[in-house]
Amino acid sequence: MDAQGRGRAENIDPADQWVLNPQTGDYELRLTPSAEQSGVPGPRRTASRPGGRRRQQQQDPGDVPPQRRRREPEALAPDPGRRRSKPKKKSKVKKVLLWTSGSMAFVILAGAGAVYIYLEHLNGNLTVNNTPDAKNSFAKDEAFNILVIGTDKRTGKGNGGYGDKGSVGHADTNILLHVSKDRTNATALSIPRDLIVDIPECTTEGKPIAGTPSVRFNTSLGQDGRDPGCTMRTVKAVTGITPDHFMMADFNAVKTLSTAVGGVEVCVKKPVDDPDSHLKLPAGKSVVKGEQALAFVRTRHAFGNAGDLDRIKVQQQFLGSLARQMSSGDTLTNPSKLTSLAEAATKALTVDQGIGSLQKLKDVALELKKVPTKNISFVTVPVRDNPAEKVHATVVVDQANAPAIFDAVKNDVSLTETKKKKKAAESARLKGARSAASEVRVDLYNGGAPPGSAGTTLTWLQNTEGVLKSSQLGNAPKDQAKTTLEYSPDQADQARKLADIMGLPASALKPGESETNDQGLPAMILILGKDFKGAGVPISGSAKAPDVDKSTADKTVCAE
């Protein structure tokens, strides 16, 4: 065999077989080496066709590639004195190729096994806390609320200077993260630890724990054995918003995560030299990690009025910058950083059973990744000084301004301008011809409206408005916040007429599919949601975002 026919035994690093899939954001194992890496000649290909596509040429089984073709031996007359030659041994090159290909297959399989083992290792890093207050699964197609809790419990080397010595782990930093159903926006709502609340009764590991009135919010965790489920209940009692899941970490998480991503950029308007936290920073931008990052988010005396509300703003700045760094190409395309980040994040977190695996956390992360950082809003629950105190140390909810923010989160309303195009498309649904009321065919369901609403609305539609082809079919499978009218494209004129009759906003109209009613005829589906006030009472359109003091994750705001 000539030198051309031997091929090349390439040295392939198994790490080079990991490639980034831009569609999923994951590193995946490429099991098939490229043609240039293979030592075995493949089928011949023609030159590239226009547009870059290539066509594989059909090859006759008897058509040996040129580099493999041998000359046929010439016929020789028998020679009694000629010895028969011994069979040639396989060349060393062939042995090397066979050994290399077999070893490479083993390396790849072993690599795949190692990846599985590593993923199981990461799962083992997680701490899972089962609580009846969390959902048992994560829904990718729904809006979701995750309560992020930072405790003041001291763990890890060098954390002795922070938090309360011997603390059971109170809810020191609390952020309710709401991610919209359409993934266009998210709201991170900070809840002050010194907010005076009534902590409701809860259950920890099957043991009931009595509620406590008029205490600091941070005692909703740790105090009297309370677990994160108790904090979730307290959030719902204060805001009316139901958390679906929780994530909890202590001080050490700030150090490990900031180090894993190579540091987090922060900004201060004036130089900082805080003897209590040992934080020293020049004016302007700096990159902090490890102990310095922890000092930045913990200091109470370097900014503003040296209080918890000013510290919350600093923490929001840090989290926004960390989000930008974690989603940057420098992190996502760096296997070493990704590995460090995965180790740090899984070791730091305690989560509920609904998101208690690496796969589920990945699902959460991928859904959050869909939200542009410019539309992630950081806002704090509006509060005022506690009127019961002469020396103000705690705060209470500002009932004049807080409800608007709570309602915006509950109704999935963005605090940033993200839905102009969507609103235009919704408004177009009300433009066009209307059918006669007598031609409107609709099935009614109660999906969260006051009991009996579907029945009274049916009577009103038939006896007052002439919508005779209507039926009332009981309760919807689940409650929903808003009233909706789903219809097929050929029922658009009926939908517009019913919207006029009932005072439905454009946002309530949902083009989709109709259902077949008892007579075997297509009927629209009207579900009366929690916003339904009564037959003939118009339903207001999408709520407007309240005018609040907020920051967004895409911008750096210098602390002062």
Sequence and secondary structure as in RCSB ss.txt:
>XXXX:A:sequence
MDAQGRGRAENIDPADQWVLNPQTGDYELRLTPSAEQSGVPGPRRTASRPGGRRRQQQQDPGDVPPQRRRREPEA
LAPDPGRRRSKPKKKSKVKKVLLWTSGSMAFVILAGAGAVYIYLEHLNGNLTVNNTPDAKNSFAKDEAFNILVIG
TDKRTGKGNGGYGDKGSVGHADTNILLHVSKDRTNATALSIPRDLIVDIPECTTEGKPIAGTPSVRFNTSLGQDG
RDPGCTMRTVKAVTGITPDHFMMADFNAVKTLSTAVGGVEVCVKKPVDDPDSHLKLPAGKSVVKGEQALAFVRTR
HAFGNAGDLDRIKVQQQFLGSLARQMSSGDTLTNPSKLTSLAEAATKALTVDQGIGSLQKLKDVALELKKVPTKN
ISFVTVPVRDNPAEKVHATVVVDQANAPAIFDAVKNDVSLTETKKKKKAAESARLKGARSAASEVRVDLYNGGAP
PGSAGTTLTWLQNTEGVLKSSQLGNAPKDQAKTTLEYSPDQADQARKLADIMGLPASALKPGESETNDQGLPAMI
LILGKDFKGAGVPISGSAKAPDVDKSTADKTVCAE
>XXXX:A:secstr
  HHHH       GGGGEEEETTTTEEEE  S  GGG SS    B    GGG   B    TT   GGG       
    TT          HHHHHHHHHHHHHHHHHHHHHHHHHHHHHHHHHH EEE  TTS SS  TTS EEEEEEE
E    STT TTSS TT    EEEEEEEEE TTSS EEEEE  TTBEEEE  EEETTEEE  EEEEEGGGGSSGGG
  HHHHHHHHHHHHS    EEEEE HHHHHHHHHHTT EEEEESS EEETTTTEEE SEEEEE THHHHHHHH S
SSSTTSSHHHHHHHHHHHHHHHHHHHTSHHHHT HHHHHHHHHHHHHH EEEGGG SHHHHHHHHHHHHTS GGG
EEEEE  EEE TT SS   EEE TTTHHHHHHHHHTT  SSS  HHHHHHHHHTT S    GGG EEEEEESSSS
TTHHHHHHHHHHHTS   EEEEEEE SS  SS EEEE GGGHHHHHHHHHHHT  GGGEEES  EE TTS EEEE
EEE TT   TT     S        EETTS   B 
